[in-house]
């Protein structure tokens, strides 16, 4: 069975690879009946400015929820706090 440190590391590695970001900060990790639930803070390039091709260093702070199995396989992830994306 995985411990909280291993869970944190799995979340960091997954989000860095999936989102192509340099820094991921796990801000919550909790053992649940069927695995782990975690939340992580990620700074990403502003998606609107990126879509219109403007060079910028503006970054958005996003929170991602990640659900992992007992064996630390990522089962789901989603960005939190964006009503248009979560409805």
C-alpha positions as CSV (number, residue, x, y, z in Angstrom):
1,X,0.0,0.0,0.0
2,X,1.3,3.4,-0.9
3,X,2.0,6.1,1.6
4,X,1.2,9.8,1.4
5,X,4.8,10.7,0.2
6,X,4.5,8.3,-2.7
7,X,1.1,9.6,-3.5
8,X,2.4,13.2,-3.6
9,X,5.2,12.2,-5.9
10,X,2.9,10.3,-8.3
11,X,0.6,13.4,-8.6
12,X,3.6,15.7,-9.2
13,X,5.0,13.4,-11.9
14,X,1.7,12.9,-13.6
15,X,0.7,16.6,-13.8
16,X,4.2,17.7,-14.9
17,X,4.1,15.3,-17.8
18,X,0.4,15.7,-18.7
19,X,0.3,19.5,-18.5
20,X,3.9,20.2,-19.6
21,X,4.6,22.4,-16.6
22,X,7.7,22.8,-14.5
23,X,6.2,23.2,-11.0
24,X,3.4,21.4,-9.2
25,X,2.6,21.8,-5.6
26,X,0.4,19.3,-3.9
27,X,-1.8,21.2,-1.4
28,X,-4.0,18.3,-0.3
29,X,-3.8,14.5,-0.2
30,X,-6.2,12.2,1.5
31,X,-6.6,8.4,1.8
32,X,-10.1,7.3,0.7
33,X,-11.8,3.9,0.6
34,X,-10.6,3.0,-2.8
35,X,-7.4,4.9,-3.2
36,X,-6.3,8.5,-2.8
37,X,-7.6,12.0,-3.6
38,X,-5.3,14.9,-4.1
39,X,-5.4,18.6,-5.1
40,X,-2.4,20.3,-6.7
41,X,-1.6,23.9,-7.5
42,X,-0.2,24.5,-11.0
43,X,0.9,27.7,-12.7
44,X,0.2,27.6,-16.4
45,X,0.5,30.0,-19.3
46,X,-2.6,32.1,-19.7
47,X,-4.7,30.0,-22.2
48,X,-6.4,33.0,-23.9
49,X,-3.2,34.8,-24.5
50,X,-1.6,31.6,-25.8
51,X,-4.5,31.0,-28.1
52,X,-4.2,34.4,-29.8
53,X,-0.4,33.9,-30.2
54,X,0.7,36.7,-27.9
55,X,4.0,36.3,-26.2
56,X,3.6,36.6,-22.5
57,X,4.9,35.6,-19.1
58,X,1.4,35.9,-17.6
59,X,0.5,32.7,-15.8
60,X,-2.8,31.5,-14.3
61,X,-2.9,29.7,-11.0
62,X,-5.0,26.5,-11.4
63,X,-6.0,23.8,-9.0
64,X,-6.3,20.3,-10.2
65,X,-8.1,17.4,-8.4
66,X,-6.5,14.0,-9.0
67,X,-7.9,10.6,-8.0
68,X,-5.6,7.7,-7.7
69,X,-6.0,4.0,-7.1
70,X,-4.4,2.2,-4.2
71,X,-1.5,1.3,-6.6
72,X,-1.2,5.0,-7.5
73,X,-2.6,4.7,-11.0
74,X,-4.3,8.0,-11.9
75,X,-8.0,7.3,-12.5
76,X,-9.1,10.8,-13.2
77,X,-8.1,14.5,-13.0
78,X,-9.8,17.8,-13.6
79,X,-9.2,21.5,-13.2
80,X,-11.2,23.0,-10.4
81,X,-12.9,26.4,-10.2
82,X,-13.8,27.0,-13.8
83,X,-17.7,26.9,-14.1
84,X,-17.6,26.7,-17.9
85,X,-15.5,23.6,-17.7
86,X,-17.3,21.8,-14.9
87,X,-20.9,22.2,-15.9
